[in-house]
């Protein structure tokens, strides 16, 4: 403390003069670089050269990149800042001049094909992005800035430019870098537009998004299943005081259903909500059933197909119009289709549901759904066709819901890599009970269901006319079936048909030889011209074949008579000639009957007794009559020769011998 009091603090002194410091080199400001980039591109879009010819040279002059054709990150950022600033200046100049944004900078002398300065700037940047000279998302950022600073009228022209460049913007090298920016741009436009006055423009944006993004894009499929609860339907809560004859309770019950149609999840969260909804819907359906549309009312309410007038998507909820709306078939269809949609949602289980409220409501939903479908069938015009189309749409929607519920798996199948033969050989092959997987599964399935193999529907053989109906339709020339798609070229089909015809239609099966597979088709299935062409000729051929058979039978009968007459004459000749030959032969060749037979002769006699013996003539013209020869079993021709042999031997004797025989 003593030292502190001995040395009081020194007063603060300010030195006005500072010692000189070393001079630091002045760095060029980034604003100066940006202004230089803007000036270079302003000159480029002012010239009449096409954007493709000047794009690369303009980029190199503006940025002077380290690499000659591809910019690095800092250079891309510098170029993007300069282009975005230039875009804002051009839009401001167009607003001050009172010209549309996309047409600013064009003159009347250039005509309708002239492009504005902003359009040229976008074309240059798009060309650089497509070729990979600059970052791919730069053109998407410029389009977003342009829509933010433009009016709704100018945004329609900007979006027209986007639609024209959709194919280029959707390429892989650009889509991956700018898809989120484009999605944000379109959503901002939809928020700015009026759903009542700009319906067409909203539809253009939604159609563009549907074509621009792939089907499997998760950002457009509403993974969480969130409902649009902002779409509220307002209706009268108190009855009107004008004394109209209207059941106001029914009016409130009817329009209160829209609260559940807007958010179906409340039916699963609170059990009492479902009871209220089902009772209200039952009242509405009973009213529709009590007042059917048809007869004189069939032409009321439904729209004319030739009328191109645009209609709003929501109906008026005034109580004064309730009686007229109930007579409108289109109005009823809207309500009934809403019921089918909410039923379809209640029947589809989600991942978090575990046999909960949905299972308890299934029977009640089924009963109400049947009532709604019957009402749609009887609602004119073409109620059955309309219901069939709605069911088909809901079936497709069901597949879409299941795909989203499973996490939007990719549609592209991954081709598995082929493993080497060594790895395949190491893997042990699975041994199946009946040789392969399919037969084993079929056998196991049959064991679990023993009646499956004896089912009449399974073992059913189709009738022949029913089976050949497809081939008969192809043979009709008016059908215009090409040859390569003809059933006669299907070998399996023809083979099965021949088997069926062989079992059920032998007459038709016999025509296969003459007319081929088309002749087997029953005539009553064929058109008149084809029937005459096929079966007319076959009848003539059958007549010719019958006549030929008749002639052959007549010729055969006459030949048989001739043979019979010849046989009788031959018998007469045999009676007169054979004994003489035999006597002569006995004189010349027979041994002494009193002599004992030799062993060779005994063996020969035994062989003659065992098998047939044929007598033939040998040595024609010689004095000998003939010899006995062992021979195999005779043929019919040999029998005839054997019978005529005695007569022929008599005729072929020398004159001396013949004279002896004649005497």
KOLBA-253865 format. One record per residue: residue in three letters; x, y, z of N, C-alpha, C in turn. Coordinates in steps of 0.02 Angstrom, whole numbers, plus 50000, padded with zeros to 5 digits. Example, Ala and Ser with C-alpha at 12.3 -4.5 7.8 and 13.67 -1.06 7.14 Angstrom:
<lokes>
ALA506604971650390506154977550390506604983550390/SER506424988850354506844994750357506455000250394/
</lokes>
This chain:
<lokes>
UNK500424994050000500005000050000500435006250000/UNK501015005850032501465011550034501755012849966/UNK501925007449930502195008449862501675011249817/UNK501055009449825500535012049782500425019449793/UNK500475021649853500385028749866500995032749845/UNK501585029549846502195033149828502245034349754/UNK501975030149713502015030849640501305031649612/UNK501055037449603500385038649575500365036549502/UNK499765034749475499705032549405499875038249357/UNK500185036149300500375040949249499745042949208/UNK499705049249189499135051349147499175048349077/UNK498575047449043498535044548976498765049648925/UNK499215047348882499475051648830499285048948761/UNK499105053548716498915051848648499445054348601/UNK499735049648564500245051448515499905052648448/UNK499965058848423499655060548359500065058148300/UNK500685057448309501115055248254501295047848265/UNK501175043648211501335036548215501935035048170/UNK502295030048190502875028448149502655025648081/UNK503025026948030502835024447963502855016847960/UNK502365013847924502325006547914502475004747841/UNK502604998247832502734995847764502084995647725/UNK502124997247660501534997347617501344990247597/UNK500704988547607500434981947588500124982547519/UNK500264977747474499964978147407499204977647410/UNK498874981847372498144982047372497874976247331/UNK497414972147363497104966447329496504968847290/UNK496444966247229495884968347186495234966047217/UNK494754970347223494114968647255493734963547213/UNK493334959247249492924954247214492374957547174/UNK492174963547195491664967147157491924969047088/UNK492554970747085492844972447020492854966346974/UNK493014960447001493004954346961492304952646938/UNK491824953646984491134952246965490894957046911/UNK491074963446916490874968246864491184966446797/UNK491804963946798492124962046735491774956046703/UNK491564951246745491194945446719490534947746689/UNK490184952246722489554954646697489634958346630/UNK490174962246625490284965946563490424961246505/UNK490824956146518490984951446463490364947846439/UNK489944945446485489334941846465488814946546436/UNK488814952946457488344957646427488514958846353/UNK489154959146339489364959946269489204953646229/UNK489264947746261489154941446225488424940646205/UNK487954942446251487244941446235486984946946189/UNK487374952246180487164957646135487324956146063/UNK487804951646050487984950045981487484945045952/UNK487494944445887487004940245852487244933045842/UNK487824931245866488084924545857487684919545898/UNK487644913245876487274908245915487624906745981/UNK487254904946032487564903846098488094898346097/UNK488004893146057488484887646056489164889846031/UNK489184894945989489824896945959490234901446005/UNK489904905046050490264909946091490274908046165/UNK489974902446184489914900846255490594899646287/UNK490994895246259491634893346289492124899146290/UNK492164902846235492634908546233492434914046281/UNK491784915046290491554920146337491734918146409/UNK491644911746426491814909546493492564910246506/UNK492984908446458493704908946468493924916246474/UNK493624920746437493804927846440493574930946506/UNK492994928746532492724931846592493094929546654/UNK493264923246659493544920446721494294919446716/UNK494544918046656495244916346647495444910646693/UNK495164904746680495244899146727495954896446727/UNK496114893246784496764889846788496784884046738/UNK496234880246735496164875246683495824878546623/UNK495964876246565495754879646505495004879046493/UNK494694873346509493984872346493493544870646553/UNK493824869046610493424867046668493614871646726/UNK493104874346759493224878946815493264875146880/UNK493664877946927493704875246994493164878447037/UNK493154876747102492604878847145492574886447152/UNK493144889747165493134897047173492934900547109/UNK493164897947053492984901046988492244900146973/UNK491974894346990491254893346981490844898147023/UNK491074899247085490714903847129490734910947103/UNK491314913047078491374919747049490924920546989/UNK490914915546945490494915946885489754916046904/UNK489554912046953488844911846973488624918447003/UNK489034921547044488854928047073488764933247019/UNK489224933446971489164938346917488544937246875/UNK488384931046858487794929646816487144931146853/UNK487104929646917486494931046954486374938546960/UNK486914942446970486844949746972486634952546905/UNK486934949746851486744951946784486014950346769/UNK485764944646793485074942746783484604947646817/UNK484754949646877484334954346913484314961146877/UNK484884963346852484904969746815484474969446752/UNK484514963846716484114963246655483374963146670/UNK483174959746724482464959646742482234966646762/UNK482644970246800482464977046819482394981646759/UNK482854980946711482804984946650482184983346610/UNK481984976846608481384975046572480764977946604/UNK480744978046671480174980846706480124988346694/UNK480694991746695480694998946682480485000546610/UNK480664996246564480484997346494479774995146479/UNK479444991646525478764989246514478714983546465/UNK479234979546459479234973846413479224967346452/UNK478974962046421479014955446453479744953446465/UNK479854949846519480534948246539480894944146486/UNK480564939046460480894934546413480964937646344/UNK480644943246331480694946546266481094953046269/UNK481384954446325481764960746332482394960446289/UNK482514965846252483104966246209482974964446137/UNK482364962546119482214960946049481914967046015/UNK482004967445951481724972945911481194970145865/UNK480764974545842480224972345798480484969945730/UNK481054972545709481324970545644481574963345643/UNK481734960645701481994953845703481454948545695/UNK480814950345704480274945645693480114941645756/UNK479674936545746479454932545803479984927645827/UNK480454925845784480964920945803481534924045844/UNK481514930445856482044933645894482014931645967/UNK482594930845997482644928946067482884934946108/UNK482634935446170482824940946213483514939846244/UNK483744945046279484404944746310484434939446365/UNK483894938946405483894933946459483874926846431/UNK483514925946376483494919346345484184917346319/UNK484544922146288485214920646264485684918946322/UNK485624922646376486044921346434485924914346462/UNK485274912446467485124905646491485374900246443/UNK485344901546378485594896646329486344895646336/UNK486714901146347487444900646354487614896546416/UNK487284898146472487434894546535487234887146529/UNK486664885846497486444878846488486934874846445/UNK487204878046394487704874646352488334873046392/UNK488564877746433489164876546474489044871046525/UNK488444870946555488284865746604488234858846571/UNK487934858646512487844852246478488514849246458/UNK488994853546436489644851046416490124849946474/UNK489924851746535490334850546593490864855846606/UNK490834861646573491334866846584491224870346651/UNK490594870946672490434874146736490014869246777/UNK489854871146838489464866846881488764865846853/UNK488494859646858487854858046827487264861546858/UNK487294863546921486724866746953486674874246943/UNK487134877146903487124884446895486514886846857/UNK486314883246805485734885346766485094884746807/UNK485044879846851484454879246894484414885046943/UNK484984887346967484984892947014484754899346979/UNK484964900346917484744906246879483994906046866/UNK483724900146850483004899546838482614900946902/UNK482854898746959482514900247022482504907647036/UNK483084911147026483094918347037482624921946989/UNK482594919446927482164922846878481434922246896/UNK481204916546920480504915846940480334919747003/UNK480814920647047480684924347108480584931847095/UNK480924934647046480884941947034480394943546978/UNK480034938546951479584939746895478864939446920/UNK478424942546882477714942246897477424935546873/UNK476794934346891476464928146871476424927646795/UNK476284933246762476244933246689476914931646658/UNK477454934546685478114933046659478334925946677/UNK478104923546735478294916746755478014911546707/UNK477444912946676477184908246626477654907546567/UNK477954913146545478434912846490479084909446512/UNK479294910846574479894907546600479784900046604/UNK479194898046627479064890946632478994887746563/UNK478764891546514478764889046446479474887446421/UNK479954891646440480654890246423480894883846458/UNK480684882946520480884876846557480594870646525/UNK479954871146504479654865346470479994863746404/UNK480224868946368480564867746306481244864446315/UNK481574865746371482234862846384482194856846432/UNK481604853846437481514848346485481974842446470/UNK482054840746407482474835046390483204836246409/UNK483454842346398484144843946415484234844346491/UNK483754847446525483814848046598483754841346634/UNK483434836446601483344829946632483924825146622/UNK484454827246589485034822846579485364821346646/UNK485714815746648485994813446712486504818346741/UNK486924821346697487434825846723487154832346751/UNK486534834046733486224840146759485694838646812/UNK485334833046804484774831546849485014830446920/UNK485564826946928485804825446995486004831647035/UNK486234836947001486454843047036485894848147045/UNK485374847647005484864852947008484164850747020/UNK484044844247037483354841947046483024845147106/UNK483394846047161483104849147220482944856547209/UNK483384859947171483254867047156482634867647112/UNK482564863147063481974863447020481344861847059/UNK481374857047105480794855447146480604861347190/UNK481094864747218480954870647260480654876247218/UNK480904877047157480634882247113479904881047096/UNK479734874847079479044873247061478584873847121/UNK478804871747179478384872347238478254879647257/UNK478754883847249478654891047262478154894047213/UNK478184891847150477704894347101476994892047119/UNK476924885847141476254883347158475974887047218/UNK476384889047265476134892847322475904899847301/UNK476224902747251476034909447229475394909347187/UNK475244903847155474674903547108474024902447145/UNK473494904647114472824903747141472534897147114/UNK472264893047159471984886647138471324887447102/UNK471024893247105470394894447070470494897847003/UNK470974902546999471074906446937471644903946894/UNK472124900546923472714898246885472734890546884/UNK472154887546870472124880246871472554877246815/UNK472534880246756472904877546699473654877946712/UNK473894883546738474604884346752474834879346806/UNK474414878446857474584873446908474634866446878/UNK474164865046833474194858546800474824857646758/UNK475044862946724475674862546685476264861046731/UNK476284864146789476844863046834476844855846860/UNK476254853346879476214846546904476394841446850/UNK476174842646789476344838046735477094838146720/UNK477394844046725478124844446715478494840446768/UNK478284841246831478614837546885478524829946876/UNK477934827846852477824820746842478274817846787/UNK478414821846736478854819546682479594820546698/UNK479744825646736480444827346749480754822546799/UNK480374820846851480634816446903480454809146886/UNK480874804446902480714797346889480144794946933/UNK479864789346915479294786646952479484784647023/UNK480104782547032480324780247098480604785847142/UNK480514792147123480774797647163480374798147228/UNK480724797647284480394797447349480084804147369/UNK480334809647340480084816147360479384817647334/UNK479114813347291478464814747261477954809447276/UNK478084804947322477624799347333477274799647401/UNK477394804747441477054805547505477144799247548/UNK477764798147567477944792047603477544791447668/UNK477464796847704477124796647769476364796247763/UNK476094797147703475374796747695474994802447728/UNK475254808547722474934814347754474354816647710/UNK473784818147740473194820347704473174828047703/UNK472844830547652472764837747644472164840047686/UNK472294841547747471754843547793471544850847784/UNK471904854547741471714861547729471124862147682/UNK470944856747649470374856847603469734855747642/UNK469484861047670468884860747712468264862447672/UNK467714859247690467064860447658466614863947708/UNK466424869947694465994873847739465264873047717/UNK464824872347764464104871747750463724875047807/UNK463084875647798462664879247845462564875047908/UNK462644878447965462544875048029461844875948057/UNK461504881348038460824882748063460334882548005/UNK459714880448018459224880047963459034887047939/UNK458904887847874458714894347848458004896247871/UNK457864902747872457214905047897456724906547842/UNK456834904247779456384905847725455834900647718/UNK455824895547759455284890747759455304885747702/UNK455904883847677455964878947624455804871947650/UNK455484868047607455324861147626455954856847618/UNK456364856547670456994853047667457134849747734/UNK457354843647731457554840147792458254842647809/UNK458284847347855458934850447870459394845547907/UNK459104840847943459534835947976459904831547925/UNK459534829747872459874825947819460414830247785/UNK460274836547776460764841047746461404841247787/UNK461354842047853461944842147895462294835347897/UNK461904830047898462204823347898462594822147834/UNK462304824347778462624823147714463294826747709/UNK463314833147723463934836947714464434835747771/UNK464214832947826464694831347879465154825547860/UNK464964821647810465404816247787466054818847758/UNK466054824947733466664827647703467224828547755/UNK467054829247818467564829747869467964823247875/UNK467624817647867467974811147869468324809547803/UNK468024811647747468364810747683469004814747679/UNK469034820447712469624824747711470194821647752/UNK470034818347806470554815447851470304808647877/UNK470414803347838470164796747859470514793947921/UNK471074796747940471444794047998471054794648063/UNK470594799448067470214800348129469754794448142/UNK469584790748089469154784848099469514779248134/UNK470184779048129470574773848161470834776048230/UNK470874782448241471134784948305470604784948359/UNK469984786048340469454786448390468884781748368/UNK468694777148410468184772348393467494775448384/UNK467344780648422466684783748417466594787348350/UNK467144789548321467094792848256466834788048203/UNK467054781848206466824777048156466074775648164/UNK465824775348224465114774148234464704779948205/UNK464944786048216464594791848188464614791848113/UNK465194790248086465264790148013464834784747981/UNK464834778748009464454773247979463704774547982/UNK463464777448037462754779048042462554784547993/UNK462974789647986462824795147939462834792547867/UNK463324788347852463364785647784462784781047769/UNK462544777347819461964773047809461344777047792/UNK461254782947824460684787247809460724789747737/UNK461324791747715461404794447647461284788947595/UNK461544782947607461444777447559460714775347556/UNK460374775547612459654773847612459254778947572/UNK459444785247576459114790447537459234789447463/UNK459854787747443460004786447373459614780347347/UNK459544775247389459174769247368458434770647362/UNK458174775047404457454776747401457294781247342/UNK457794784847316457684789347259458144787347202/UNK458024781747169458464779647114458404784147054/UNK458934784447016458934788346954458844783546896/UNK458404785346849458274781046792457624783146760/UNK457484780246702456874781946667456884789146642/UNK456404793146667456374800146646456944804246672/UNK457234802146729457774806046759458464803946733/UNK458484799546684459134796946661459544802346628/UNK459214807046595459584812346560459724818346603/UNK459524818146666459634823946709460314823646741/UNK460634829146744461224829746786461874827746756/UNK461894822546712462544820446687462764824846630/UNK463414825346622463704830146575463694827546505/UNK463634831946458463684830146388464414829546368/UNK464584824046333465284822846316465544828046267/UNK465104830946226465324835846178465394842846207/UNK465214843746270465264850346303465964851246331/UNK466314856346309467004857646330467044862746386/UNK466494864346418466504869246472466884866546532/UNK467284870846563467674868846622467234869146683/UNK467294863846726466894863446786467364863546846/UNK467114866346901467514866546962467504859746996/UNK467994858747039468074852147069467664851447133/UNK467344856747156466944856447217466234858947202/UNK465764855847236465064857647227464864862947279/UNK464334866647263464074871647309463704868047366/UNK463754870747425463454867647485462834871247510/UNK462534875147467461944878847489461364873947500/UNK460984875147553460414870747568459864871347516/UNK459844876847480459334877847429459444873347368/UNK460074871047358460234866947301460234859447317/UNK460074857647378460144850647398459674846047359/UNK459064848147348458584843947313458784842847240/UNK459074848047209459304847347140459934843047135/UNK460374843747183460994839847181460864832447190/UNK460354830647227460194823547236459954820347172/UNK459694824247125459474821647060460034821547009/UNK460624824047027461194824346981461594817846986/UNK461634814046931462004807746932462754808846943/UNK463014814146915463724815646925463874817246998/UNK463424820747030463504822447101463504816047143/UNK463034811547129463014805247167463654801247156/UNK463894801047095464504797147081465104799947120/UNK465154806447126465704809347164465684806947237/UNK465094807047266465034805047336465184797547344/UNK464914793447299465014786247305465744784147292/UNK466064787547246466774786047233467204788147293/UNK467024793547326467374795447388467304789947441/UNK466714786947443466614781447492467064775447475/UNK467124773647411467554768147392468294769547407/UNK468494775747400469194777547414469334776747489/UNK468884779147530469004778647602468954771347626/UNK468524767347594468504760247611469154756747592/UNK469414758547535470054755547513470614757347562/UNK470604763347588471104765347638471024761347703/UNK470414760247723470294756647786470474749247780/UNK470424746447720470584739347711471324738047704/UNK471714743147688472434742147676472804742947742/UNK473134737747765473514738247828474164742047817/UNK474384745647868475024749047867475534745147907/UNK476144747547907476674743947943476574743948018/UNK476274749348044476194749948116475584746348143/UNK475104744548098474504741248121474644733848135/UNK474394731448192474484724448211473794721748232/UNK473404719748181472754716848195472344721348241/UNK472344727748227472014732548270471304734048247/UNK471174740648244470494742848229470284741048158/UNK470764740548113470584738948043470244732148038/UNK470504727248076470204720648074469504720648104/UNK469384724648154468714725048183468214728248136/UNK468454732748094468004736348049467914732847982/UNK468274727347970468284724347904467584722047881/UNK467214718847926466554716347907466064722047893/UNK466074727247935465634732847923465804736547859/UNK466444737147846466664740447784466434736447724/UNK466464729847728466264725547672465524726447656/UNK465104726847708464384727647697464244734447665/UNK464544739747690464434746347661464704746747590/UNK465264743447577465554743647510465094740247458/UNK464774734847478464304731547432463714736047416/UNK463464739747464462904744347452463114749947404/UNK463714752447414463954757847370464044755447299/UNK464304749447289464414746747222463744745547186/UNK463244743147223462584742247192462284748847170/UNK462384754047210462134760647190462494763347129/UNK463144762147124463514764347065463294760547002/UNK463104754247009462884750446951462234753146922/UNK461784755446966461124757746942461124765246929/UNK461684768646938461704775846925461864776946852/UNK461414780146814461544781246742462034786946732/UNK462364787346675462334782546620462904777446625/UNK462814771346599463314766046596463614764746666/UNK463174762946711463394761946780463874756146788/UNK463754750546754464194744746762464894746146734/UNK464924749446677465584751146648465964756046693/UNK465594760846720465924765646765466194762146827/UNK465824757546856466054753946915466664749646899/UNK466664746446840467244742346821467874746646815/UNK467814752546787468394756946781468644759246849/UNK468184760846894468384763046961468734757446998/UNK468494751346992468814745647026469514744446998/UNK469594745346933470254744546903470744749846928/UNK470504755946934470934761446959471134760147031/UNK470664757947072470814756547142471304750747149/UNK471264745947104471744740347106472444742847090/UNK472504747147041473164750047026473414754347083/UNK472974757947115473164762047172473394757747230/UNK473084751747237473294747247291474014745047281/UNK474204743547220474904741647206475374747447222/UNK475154753447206475564759347220475654760347296/UNK475124759147334475164759947407475634754747437/UNK475594748647414476044743447440476764744947423/UNK476894747647364477574749447345477844754947391/UNK477434759947407477654765147453477754762447523/UNK477314757947543477374755247611478014751247620/UNK478254748147567478874744147570479504748347559/UNK479434754947560480024759147556480224761347487/UNK479774760747437479924763047369480554759747342/UNK480534753347339481114749647312481204751247239/UNK481824750847216481994752747147481674747847098/UNK481474750547040481174746346989481704742646948/UNK482294745346945482824742246906483094736146944/UNK483124730646910483394724546939484144724446931/UNK484484722646985485214722246984485414715546955/UNK485824715746902486054709646871486594706546914/UNK486504700546938487024697546981487664696046942/UNK488214696746976488854695446944488944687946936/UNK489224686146879489344679146864489954676646904/UNK489854671346942490384668546981490804663746939/UNK491404662946959491844658446922491614651246928/UNK491844647046882491644640046883491914636446944/UNK492484638646970492764635447029492314636547090/UNK492074642747098491634644247155490974640447148/UNK490724639747087490104636147078490194628747092/UNK490774626047074490894618947087490964617547162/UNK491254622447199491324621547271490644621447306/UNK490184625347281489524625647312489144619147300/UNK488904616447352488554609947347487864611047317/UNK487714606947269487064607347236486524604547281/UNK485944607747279485384605547319485064599347288/UNK484934594547327484624588347304483874588647319/UNK483494587547266482764587947272482474580847273/UNK481894580447302481574573947311481384570847244/UNK481124574947199480894572447134481304575147076/UNK481934576747088482364578547032482484585947025/UNK481964590247032482054597447027481584600847076/UNK481664607347081481294611247131480554611447116/UNK480374612347051479674613147034479264606847049/UNK479534601047029479174594847041479114593347116/UNK479634594847153479614593747225479094598147259/UNK479054604547238478554608947267477844606847248/UNK477764604547186477104602247164476884596047204/UNK477354591447215477184585447254477024587147326/UNK477404591647356477284593647425476614597247430/UNK476444601247380475804604747381475224599747374/UNK475324594447335474804589447327474714585347390/UNK475244584147427475184580447490474764584347540/UNK474844590947541474454595047587473724595647565/UNK473594594947502472914595447475472794589547430/UNK472544584147458472474577947419471944578347365/UNK471464582847372470934583347322471134587647262/UNK471734590447262471924594947207472024591147142/UNK472264584947145472394581247084471764578247054/UNK471244577347094470614574447070470084579647058/UNK470254585847057469774591147046469514590746974/UNK468854591346966468564590846899468774596746855/UNK468844602546885469064608346846469774607546821/UNK470184603946859470874603046837470934597946781/UNK470574592246789470624586846740470074587346687/UNK469914593046666469374594146618469634593846547/UNK469304589846504469474589646434468984594046395/UNK469224599146361468754603646327468414600246268/UNK467804602046252467474599346193467854601346129/UNK467764597246078468124598546015467924605245985/UNK467284607145980467124613845951467424619545992/UNK467434618846058467714624246098468464624846087/UNK468814619246080469544619446071469734622246003/UNK469364620145950469544622445882469264629345865/UNK468924632745912468634639345898469174644445879/UNK469754644145913470284649045898470554648145828/UNK470654641845806470894640645737470374642645686/UNK469734641445701469204643445655469174651045647/UNK469284654745701469314662145695469904664445653/UNK470464661045659471044662845618470934661445545/UNK470534656345528470404654645458469924659445425/UNK469594663645464469144668645435469564674145403/UNK469494675145338469904680045302469754687145324/UNK469134688445346468964695245367469304697245432/UNK469544692345471469894693945534470574697045522/UNK470894695445467471544698345450472114695945495/UNK472094689645515472634686945557473244685545514/UNK473814688045535474424686845498474654679645505/UNK475034677345456475224670345454475654668245513/UNK476094672645535476544670645590476184669945656/UNK475584673045662475204672445724474644667345718/UNK474624663545664474094658645653474184652645699/UNK473614649945723473644644245769473894637945735/UNK473844637545669474084631445636474834630745640/UNK475194636245655475914635945662476134633945733/UNK475654633445779475804631445847475774623845851/UNK476334620545855476354613345853476014610145914/UNK476114613145972475814610446032475054610846029/UNK474804616446004474074617345997473794612145949/UNK474114611045892473864606245843473904599145870/UNK474444597645906474524590845933473974589345984/UNK473834594046028473304593046077472624592346043/UNK472514596445992471874596045957471764589445922/UNK472284586645893472224580045861472074574645913/UNK472374575145972472224570346025471494570846047/UNK471244576946055470544577746074470074575146019/UNK470234576545956469814574245901469824566645895/UNK470404563645908470454556345903470014553045957/UNK469904556346012469494553546066468754555246059/UNK468604561046030467914563446030467604564045960/UNK468004564745908467744566045841468164562345790/UNK468014555945780468404551945732468294554145660/UNK467684556445645467554558845577468004564845560/UNK468054569545607468494575245595469224573245594/UNK469404568445637470094566245638470304562845573/UNK469834559445539469994556145476470114561145420/UNK469864567245426469974572345374470674575245377/UNK471054573745428471734576445433472184574045376/UNK472064567945351472484565145298472404569045233/UNK471794571145217471674574545153471774582045157/UNK471524585145211471504592445214471984595445265/UNK472354591345301472814594045350472454596045414/UNK472774600245453472514602145518471884606345512/UNK471804610145457471204614345449470594610145433/UNK470694604045405470124599745391469824596645453/UNK470194596445509469944593545571469444598045605/UNK469454604545590469004609245622468284607545603/UNK467814607345651467114605845634466844610945584/UNK466464608745535466214613345482465774618745509/UNK465394617445563464934622545587465294628645616/UNK465934628045632466314633645659466594638145605/UNK466624635645543466964639345489466494644145455/UNK466754649745428466344654145387466114650445324/UNK465614653245290465314649845233465804648745177/UNK466204653845160466664653145104467214647945119/UNK467464647945181467984643145199467684636145202/UNK467064635545226466754628945230466654625945161/UNK466424630145111466344627545043467004625745013/UNK467514629745026468174628444998468474621945023/UNK468384620545088468684614545117468254608445106/UNK467634608545130467224602645133466854601345067/UNK466814606445023466534605044957466984600444918/UNK467624601844916468104597544880468154590744914/UNK468134590544979468184584145013467594579644997/UNK466984582644987466394578644969466484575644900/UNK466744579644852466864577044785467374571344787/UNK467904572344826468404567044830468114560744862/UNK467684561544912467384555644943466924552044894/UNK466564555944852466144552744802466564548844751/UNK467114552044728467554548544681467844542244713/UNK468034542744776468314536944809467794531344816/UNK467164533144830466634528044835466504524744768/UNK466494528944714466384526044647466944521244628/UNK467554523344646468124518944630468084512444669/UNK467874512744731467794506644770467254502144741/UNK466714505244716466174501344686466414497844623/UNK466804501444581467074498344520467544492644538/UNK467954493744589468414488444609468044482344635/UNK467504483544671467114477844696466784473944639/UNK466524477744587466224474344530466754470244493/UNK467334473344482467874469644448468084463644488/UNK468114464144553468304458544595467794452844591/UNK467144454744590466624449544587466644445844520/UNK466744449644465466804446344399467414441844396/UNK467964444244423468574440044423468464433744465/UNK468104434444520467964428544561467534423444524/UNK467044426044485466624421444446467044417844393/UNK467494421644360467934418544310468374413244342/UNK468634414844400469064409944434468664403844454/UNK468024404944474467614399244493467474394744433/UNK467324397844375467204393844314467834390244294/UNK468404393744297469044390544280469204384844327/UNK469034385644390469174380344438468754374144424/UNK468114375244403467684369444387467934365844325/UNK468144369644273468414366544213469054362744229/UNK469454365944273470084362744291469954356244328/UNK469424356044368469264349844404469074344244355/UNK468704346144301468514341144250469134338344216/UNK469584343044198470204340844165470624336644212/UNK470634338344275471034334544322470784327344327/UNK470114326544323469844319744328470054315344270/UNK470164318444210470334314544151471074313944140/UNK471464318544162472174318644144472624316144199/UNK472444317644260472904315844314472994308444320/UNK472494303944313472624296844320473104294144267/UNK473034296844204473484294544152474194296344167/UNK474304302644190474984304644209475234300344265/UNK474794299344313475014295444369475164288344350/UNK474774285444301474924278744278475594278544242/UNK475694283544198476334283944163476904284744210/UNK476784289144259477314290144308477434283844347/UNK476904280144358476994273944396477404268944356/UNK477274268944290477644264344247478374266044245/UNK478504272744241479194274844232479584275244296/UNK479274277844350479664279744408479494276144471/UNK478884273144478478714270144542479124263944554/UNK479364262944614479734256744630479254250944640/UNK479534245144650479134239144660478824239344729/UNK478154238744731477854239144797478024233344842/UNK478204227844812478374222144853479054222644884/UNK479474226844855480154227644882480124231544947/UNK480564229744991480584233245056480904240045048/UNK480654245145082480954251845075481624252245109/UNK482044255945079482714257045107482674262045164/UNK483194262445204483184267545259483114274645233/UNK483424276145175483354283045147482644284345127/UNK482324279245096481634280245075481174280945135/UNK481324277145188480904277845249480964284845278/UNK481584287445278481674294345303481314299345258/UNK481334298145192481004302645145480254302545154/UNK479974296445165479254295945176479044299445240/UNK479474298745292479314302345354479314309745346/UNK479784312345308479804319545297479214321845256/UNK478984317645209478394319445169477774319545213/UNK477744315045259477164314945304477154320845351/UNK477764323145372477794328745420477624335345387/UNK477874337045329477774343545297477474342845229/UNK477234348445200476924348245134477444346945080/UNK477234343545027477664341744971477354344744908/UNK477764347744867477524351044805477814347344746/UNK477374345744699477594342444637477664347644583/UNK478254348044554478374352644499478684348744442/UNK478634351644384478914348344325479614350744313/UNK480044346444296480724348244278480904344644214/UNK481334347844177481534344744113480974344444064/UNK480674350344048480124350644000480374348143932/UNK479994343943900480174341143835480554334743840/UNK480754332643900481124326343910480634320643918/UNK480844314343908480384308743916480144307843987/UNK480544310444037480334309444105479734313844122/UNK479314311244164478714314944184478884320144236/UNK479274318744286479434323444339479754320044397/UNK479954323744446480284321144505479934324044566/UNK479964320344620479694322644684480234326444720/UNK480094332844740480584337344770480314339744837/UNK480754339544889480574342444953480574350044947/UNK480064353444974480004360744969479714363545033/UNK479814370045047479504373145106478764373845096/UNK478434376845145477704377745143477514381645082/UNK477034379345042476864382644979476474389044991/UNK476554393644944476154399644943475534398444903/UNK475024402944905474424401844864474574401244791/UNK475064405044765475234404544694475524397744679/UNK475934395144726476214388544715475674383244716/UNK475144384044756474594379244755474254378944688/UNK474144384944658473834385144591474274381644541/UNK474934382944544475404379644498475394372144508/UNK475354369944572475344362744586474724359544559/UNK474134363244562473524360344536473534359744460/UNK473844364444426473864364344353474444360144326/UNK474874357844370475464354244347475304348144306/UNK474814343644325474684337744285474444339444215/UNK473994344744210473754346644144474304349444101/UNK474734353744132475284356644093475774351344071/UNK475884346244113476354340944094476094336944036/UNK475434336344036475154332643979475214336443915/UNK475134343143920475184347143859475904348043836/UNK476384347643882477084348843864477454342443846/UNK477124336543844477454330343824477654330543751/UNK478174326843732478334326343660477764323143622/UNK477744323943556477184321243517477094313743527/UNK477644310043532477574302843540477244301143606/UNK477444304343658477164302943724476444305243729/UNK476294311143698475614313643699475144309043663/UNK475394306243608474954301543572474804295543614/UNK475304293343650475204287543693474694289043747/UNK474734295043774474264296843826473564297643799/UNK473514300743738472844301743709472504295143694/UNK472914290143672472614283643658472384280143722/
</lokes>
